Amino acid sequence: MSAEKILIVDDEPVICKAGKMILEEQGYLVDTAVNGKTALEKTAETDYHLLLLDIKLPDKCGIQILKQINPNDNDICVIMMTGYGTVNNAVEAMKNGASDFITKPFSEEQLIQSVHKTLEGKRLIKENQHLKAQLYQKMDNYQKIVQNNLNRLYKALPGDLSDRLPAQQKGILFSFRAFGENCTLAPDNISLSGKQAPSVTGILISLYALHAGTEICIETPLTAFKEFQGSMPYAGAFTTHTEQVLVPFLTEIKNNMETIYSAFGGKASLSGTSGDFSFMVYPLPKVALGYIFYEADEEFPASVTCFFSNNANQFMPVDGLADVGEYTSKKIISLIEK
């Protein structure tokens, strides 16, 4: 690896000279500048890894230079050098992207330690970014959608997200029930029962988190999927994968109703509906599904009808609701087959 380049910016030539000598002995390539104008010219011409920047210069304030360099958006670290009377300014500089500050007069050991620590921290950040990029490349397309949704969510994380979901919050982690399991939402992962959520389920949970608003779930009157605007392209699949898929399991479902609605946090029996038996489940905290089951008789074959809570489309795009129905029914089947 080539030597890292450092620019020392200080109006005291003795500081520049001493710093240059100390750091060159450590294997760094070191330039110096005695004012802000020269420093900006040199940073425009050379890609420095680190700036040692005095907070007080004859022509420019060090914080002004820091803002122009903008270390948060550029691949450069900045260590502010400050006198005893300007420590508060140094703290302000840290808020504007400086990595560290050292107080003058400083020892040779303090200078070396600060430079080593700052550059090592930068290397670790770059390595972490590289590893994340490699991991992203290895993700399948579904996982990439999940991660992109999580990036969008955490980039502008609502301060009341724990109320919107709703969820238990611990730092930047959010825990709630989803698809009959304990779900944890994190910046880089969605887990169900401690394991990474399956790809499509992960997408649905991430979409729910993005769309969860302050509205409450309105259960009734129940709404048929086909009544949601834009549902027509997905209505056939909803009938097949959400409703008809359960018909062969009516007896098992009836015998395991308590297990099913307990897992989903639902309830038995939907008032004001026909059918031989029914229940409501919550695959997501604000999205409810009402299932009505009709057992076979001499005139009609067995059938299943599924409805959504009245305002479910406020918390999930309509194509996502079709998948919520499908994966809720799949979970019901998995519960009765255990």
C-alpha positions in Angstrom: 0.0 0.0 0.0 1.4 3.4 -0.9 2.2 6.0 1.8 -0.7 8.0 3.0 -0.6 11.8 2.3 -1.1 14.4 5.0 -1.4 18.2 4.7 -0.5 20.2 7.8 -2.2 23.7 7.9 -0.8 26.1 10.5 0.4 29.7 10.4 3.2 28.8 12.7 6.1 27.5 10.6 7.7 25.8 13.6 4.5 23.6 14.0 4.5 22.8 10.3 8.2 21.9 10.3 8.0 19.8 13.4 4.9 18.0 12.4 6.3 17.3 9.0 9.5 15.8 10.4 7.6 13.6 13.0 5.1 12.2 10.5 7.6 11.6 7.8 9.5 9.5 10.2 6.3 7.4 10.5 6.3 6.8 6.8 3.7 9.4 5.7 4.1 11.8 2.8 3.6 15.3 4.3 3.0 18.7 2.8 2.4 22.0 4.7 0.5 25.2 4.2 0.6 28.4 6.3 -2.8 29.8 5.4 -6.2 28.8 4.3 -5.9 29.9 0.7 -2.9 27.7 0.1 -4.5 24.8 1.9 -7.6 24.9 -0.3 -5.4 25.2 -3.4 -3.4 22.2 -2.4 -6.4 20.1 -1.5 -7.8 20.8 -4.9 -4.7 19.6 -6.6 -3.8 16.6 -4.4 -5.9 13.8 -2.9 -4.8 13.9 0.8 -5.8 11.2 3.2 -5.7 13.5 6.2 -5.6 17.2 7.1 -4.1 18.6 10.3 -5.9 21.9 10.3 -5.4 24.8 12.7 -8.6 26.3 13.8 -7.2 29.9 13.7 -5.5 31.0 10.5 -4.6 34.6 9.4 -6.9 34.6 6.4 -9.6 32.1 7.1 -11.3 30.4 10.0 -10.4 26.7 10.2 -14.1 25.8 10.5 -14.8 27.6 7.2 -12.1 25.6 5.5 -13.5 22.4 7.1 -17.0 23.2 5.7 -15.5 23.8 2.2 -13.6 20.6 2.2 -16.7 18.8 3.6 -15.1 15.5 4.9 -18.5 13.9 5.2 -18.8 13.8 1.4 -15.2 13.4 0.5 -12.6 10.7 1.2 -10.5 12.8 3.6 -10.1 12.9 7.4 -9.5 16.1 9.3 -7.9 16.6 12.7 -8.4 20.1 14.1 -5.5 21.7 16.0 -6.6 24.2 18.7 -5.3 26.3 21.5 -6.6 26.1 25.0 -9.0 29.0 24.5 -10.7 27.5 21.4 -11.8 24.0 22.6 -15.5 24.9 22.1 -14.7 25.7 18.5 -13.1 22.4 18.1 -16.2 20.7 19.3 -18.2 22.6 16.7 -15.7 21.4 14.1 -16.3 17.8 15.2 -20.0 18.3 14.4 -19.0 19.5 10.9 -17.1 16.3 10.1 -13.7 16.6 11.8 -12.5 13.2 13.1 -10.5 14.4 16.1 -8.9 17.5 17.6 -5.7 18.0 19.5 -4.8 20.9 21.8 -1.6 22.9 21.3 1.0 22.5 22.5 0.9 18.7 21.9 3.6 16.1 22.3 5.1 14.0 19.5 3.3 11.0 21.0 -0.1 12.8 21.0 0.3 13.8 17.4 1.3 10.3 16.2 -1.5 8.6 18.2 -4.2 11.0 16.9 -3.0 10.5 13.2 -2.8 6.7 13.6 -6.2 6.5 15.3 -7.9 8.6 12.7 -6.4 6.9 9.6 -7.0 3.5 11.1 -10.7 4.4 11.8 -11.0 5.5 8.2 -9.5 2.2 6.9 -11.9 0.2 9.0 -14.9 2.2 7.7 -13.8 1.6 4.1 -13.2 -2.1 4.8 -16.7 -2.3 6.3 -18.2 -0.5 3.3 -16.4 -2.9 1.0 -17.6 -5.9 2.9 -21.2 -4.6 2.7 -20.9 -4.0 -1.0 -19.7 -7.6 -1.5 -22.5 -8.9 0.6 -25.0 -6.8 -1.4 -23.6 -8.3 -4.6 -24.3 -11.8 -3.2 -27.9 -11.0 -2.3 -30.6 -12.3 -4.5 -33.0 -9.7 -6.1 -35.6 -10.2 -3.3 -33.0 -9.5 -0.6 -31.8 -6.4 -2.5 -35.4 -5.1 -2.5 -35.6 -5.7 1.3 -32.3 -3.9 1.9 -33.3 -1.0 -0.4 -36.6 -0.6 1.5 -34.7 -0.7 4.8 -32.2 2.0 3.5 -35.2 4.2 2.6 -36.8 3.7 6.0 -33.7 4.4 8.1 -32.5 7.3 6.0 -35.5 9.3 7.2 -36.6 7.3 10.2 -39.9 8.6 11.6 -39.5 9.6 15.2 -42.8 7.9 16.0 -42.2 4.7 14.1 -42.8 2.6 17.2 -46.3 4.0 17.4 -47.0 3.7 13.7 -46.1 0.0 13.4 -46.8 -0.3 16.4 -43.7 -2.0 17.9 -41.4 -2.2 20.9 -38.4 0.0 20.3 -34.9 -0.6 21.6 -32.5 1.9 20.0 -32.9 1.5 16.3 -34.5 -2.0 16.6 -38.2 -2.5 16.4 -40.0 -5.7 17.5 -43.6 -6.7 16.7 -45.6 -9.7 15.5 -45.6 -10.4 11.8 -47.0 -13.5 10.0 -47.5 -15.3 13.3 -43.9 -14.9 14.5 -41.8 -12.5 16.5 -40.3 -10.0 14.1 -37.3 -7.7 14.5 -36.7 -4.8 12.2 -33.1 -3.6 11.9 -31.2 -1.3 9.5 -29.6 -4.3 7.7 -32.0 -7.2 8.4 -35.5 -8.3 9.1 -35.7 -11.4 11.3 -38.6 -13.8 12.2 -38.2 -15.9 15.3 -34.5 -15.0 15.3 -33.8 -16.0 11.7 -33.6 -13.9 8.6 -37.1 -13.5 7.1 -37.8 -15.4 3.9 -37.3 -13.1 0.9 -40.9 -12.3 -0.1 -42.0 -12.1 3.6 -39.1 -9.7 4.2 -40.3 -7.5 1.3 -43.8 -7.4 2.7 -42.6 -6.4 6.2 -40.3 -3.7 4.8 -43.1 -2.3 2.7 -45.4 -2.3 5.7 -42.8 -0.4 7.7 -42.5 2.2 4.9 -46.2 2.7 4.6 -47.3 2.5 8.2 -48.9 5.8 9.1 -50.6 7.2 12.2 -54.0 5.8 11.3 -55.4 2.9 13.3 -56.6 -0.3 11.8 -60.3 -0.2 11.0 -61.5 -3.8 11.1 -65.1 -3.4 9.8 -66.8 -3.4 7.5 -64.5 -6.0 6.0 -63.4 -5.3 2.5 -63.1 -7.8 -0.3 -59.7 -7.7 -2.1 -61.3 -6.9 -5.4 -62.9 -3.8 -3.9 -59.5 -2.1 -3.5 -58.6 0.2 -6.3 -56.0 -1.3 -8.7 -56.6 -4.9 -7.5 -57.9 -6.3 -10.7 -54.5 -7.6 -12.1 -54.0 -9.6 -8.9 -57.6 -10.7 -8.1 -57.2 -14.1 -9.8 -54.0 -14.9 -8.0 -55.5 -13.8 -4.7 -58.4 -16.2 -5.1 -56.1 -19.1 -6.0 -53.3 -18.6 -3.6 -55.1 -17.1 -0.6 -58.6 -18.7 -0.6 -58.7 -21.9 -2.7 -55.3 -23.1 -1.3 -57.0 -23.6 2.1 -59.9 -25.7 0.9 -58.2 -29.1 1.3 -57.4 -28.3 4.9 -60.8 -27.2 6.2 -61.0 -30.0 8.8 -57.5 -29.4 10.1 -58.1 -25.7 10.2 -61.3 -26.1 12.2 -59.6 -28.4 14.7 -56.6 -26.0 15.1 -58.4 -22.6 15.1 -57.1 -21.6 18.5 -53.5 -22.3 17.5 -53.9 -20.3 14.4 -55.5 -17.1 15.8 -53.3 -17.2 18.9 -50.2 -17.2 16.7 -51.5 -14.3 14.7 -53.0 -12.4 17.6 -56.4 -12.8 16.1 -59.8 -13.8 17.3 -62.4 -16.5 16.6 -65.7 -15.9 14.9 -66.5 -12.9 12.7 -69.8 -11.2 13.7 -72.3 -10.6 11.0 -71.0 -13.2 8.6 -72.3 -16.4 7.2 -70.3 -19.6 6.9 -69.7 -22.6 9.1 -66.8 -21.1 11.0 -64.6 -18.1 10.8 -61.7 -16.1 12.4 -59.7 -13.0 12.0 -55.9 -12.9 12.1 -53.3 -10.1 12.0 -50.4 -11.0 9.7 -49.2 -7.4 10.3 -50.1 -5.2 13.3 -52.5 -2.9 11.3 -53.5 -5.4 8.6 -56.2 -7.9 9.5 -57.6 -10.8 7.4 -61.0 -12.3 8.0 -61.4 -15.9 6.8 -64.8 -17.4 6.4 -65.0 -21.2 5.8 -67.8 -23.1 4.2 -67.8 -26.9 4.6 -69.0 -29.1 1.8 -72.6 -30.3 1.8 -74.9 -32.1 -0.6 -75.3 -29.0 -2.8 -72.0 -27.1 -2.6 -68.3 -28.0 -2.4 -66.2 -26.6 0.4 -64.9 -23.0 -0.1 -63.0 -20.2 1.6 -63.6 -16.5 1.4 -61.1 -14.0 2.7 -61.6 -10.3 3.5 -59.3 -7.5 4.6 -59.7 -5.0 7.3 -61.5 -2.0 6.0 -58.5 0.3 5.5 -55.7 -2.3 4.9 -54.7 -0.5 1.7 -53.5 2.5 3.8 -50.7 0.4 5.2 -49.6 -1.6 2.1 -49.7 -1.2 -1.7 -52.5 -3.3 -3.2 -50.1 -5.8 -5.0 -48.4 -6.3 -1.6 -51.8 -7.0 0.0 -52.3 -9.9 -2.5 -49.0 -11.3 -1.3 -50.0 -10.8 2.3 -53.0 -12.9 1.8 -51.0 -15.6 0.1 -48.3 -15.8 2.7 -50.8 -15.7 5.6 -52.5 -18.7 4.1 -49.2 -20.5 3.7 -48.4 -19.8 7.4 -51.8 -21.2 8.4 -51.0 -24.4 6.5 -47.6 -24.6 8.1 -49.2 -24.2 11.6 -51.7 -27.0 11.1 -49.1 -29.4 9.6 -46.8 -29.2 12.6 
